[in-house]
Amino acid sequence: MNTEKGNEMEKKMENEKIVHLEETLDPQDWDAMRALGHRMVDDVVNTLATVRDRPPWQHAPDQIRTHFEGINACRPSTAC
């Protein structure tokens, strides 16, 4: 086989591999994605519908507070 043709075939095969490795943002199951979207909207609407039933402020649970104790947050006047 001609070396030039061999190189062309190698490049073509490499390009085909790349095409097959590309990822997509499309879900594998559109029906499951649709159902998830509906559940998410229902959760948001339920949260908004009951917002007056809850206190305006809730302290963070101890587990969450403990998690953030060791993290240094950036101050507005300094660069991170």
Steps between C-alpha positions, in 0.01 A plus 500: 500500500617850420634679810300810415178299476590322823541834678167621359326186624661539842380859523150400388487223761626739769235757404231232516617407850475863607149527361393195699655637819311830487248538776152640472290697742188323378354268762493130420133482600289801403192368683694468826639852447148634444374328817793641699425850368135470605600383849741795531231751402255336744758528782559869426127577490440307824784689670360836387145403598607424859752781548267689737471192723872498577712737707682769300837388633634164605842445651727263313508148646807417709631261232499778239653756734777256595576437134558871430692588820843425351441669164654844454256721314626791295432840642348756259803729537758233410560295189473124524 
